[in-house]
Amino acid sequence: MKMKRNAVIIGLACVFAANGAALRAQSTSGEKVKNDVKQTVNDVKTDVGEKKAEYEKWAKAQLDDLDAKIDQLSKKMSDLSKEGNTKARAQVKELKKKRKTAGKKFEKMKAASKKEWEAFRVDVNDAVSDLKKAYENLKADMK
C-alpha cells in the first residue's frame, strides 16, 4: 500500500513538473511574441518616419525649384509689352498666392505626427501640382 501511495505521489509530482515546464514554455513563448510585436511596431514607426523625412525632402525640393522658376519668370516680365506685362503680373500674383498656400500645407504636413502626416501629404501633392500647372500656364503665356 505504501508503494502504491509513493507511486501515486511520484506520478503526481511528474505531472506537476511537466505542467510547470509547459507553463514556463508558454510564458517564454508569450514573451517572445510580445517582444516580436514590439520590434515590429518599432520597425514600422521607423519606416514611417523615414518615409515622412524622404517626402519632406522631395516636397521642399519641388517648392524650392518652383520658387526659382517663378523668380526667373518675374525677371522676364520686363521684356513683355505693357498689356502682356499687366496680364503676367496678375498671373504672377496668383502664382505667388498658390505658392504661399502650398507652403502653408507643407508646414502643416511637417508639423504633423508620424500617424497624421499621410493625410497632409495629399494636400501637399495637390498644392504642388496646382502650383506647377499655374507656372506652366504662365510660362506658356509669356512666350
C-alpha positions, -999 to 999 in steps of 0.1 A, spaced: 0 0 0 28 23 8 44 16 -25 12 24 -43 10 56 -24 46 65 -33 40 56 -69 9 79 -70 29 107 -53 58 103 -78 33 102 -106 16 134 -95 49 151 -90 58 142 -126 25 156 -138 30 188 -119 66 191 -131 55 185 -167 27 211 -164 51 236 -148 76 232 -177 48 236 -202 36 267 -185 71 282 -185 74 273 -222 41 291 -229 52 321 -208 85 322 -226 67 318 -260 42 346 -250 71 369 -240 88 361 -274 56 370 -293 52 402 -272 88 412 -279 84 404 -316 53 426 -318 71 454 -300 100 451 -325 76 451 -355 59 482 -342 92 499 -337 103 489 -373 70 503 -387 74 536 -368 110 539 -381 98 531 -416 70 557 -414 94 583 -400 119 576 -429 91 579 -455 80 612 -439 115 626 -440 120 615 -476 87 631 -486 95 663 -468 128 665 -487 111 658 -520 83 684 -514 109 710 -502 129 705 -534 98 708 -555 88 741 -538 124 755 -540 126 746 -577 93 763 -584 104 794 -564 134 797 -586 113 793 -618 88 819 -606 117 843 -599 130 838 -634 96 845 -650 92 876 -629 125 889 -642 115 882 -678 83 903 -674 101 935 -683 106 921 -718 68 920 -723 46 946 -738 26 968 -714 -6 948 -720 13 915 -717 31 927 -686 -1 936 -668 -16 902 -675 16 885 -665 18 905 -632 -17 893 -624 -7 857 -631 25 860 -611 4 874 -582 -19 844 -584 11 821 -587 27 836 -556 -6 832 -538 -7 795 -547 29 791 -536 20 806 -502 -8 781 -499 14 752 -508 40 764 -483 14 765 -455 2 730 -464 38 718 -464 45 733 -430 13 716 -416 25 683 -430 59 688 -414 44 695 -381 21 665 -382 28 634 -363 40 603 -380 4 589 -378 -12 620 -393 13 632 -420 -1 609 -447 -34 628 -447 -15 661 -451 6 646 -479 -24 645 -502 -29 682 -496 7 690 -504 7 669 -535 -24 687 -547 -9 721 -539 24 714 -556 6 700 -587 -17 731 -588 14 754 -585 32 735 -613 2 738 -636 -1 775 -629 36 780 -635 34 761 -668 4 782 -679 22 815 -671 53 803 -689 33 794 -720 15 828 -719 48 847 -717 62 831 -750 
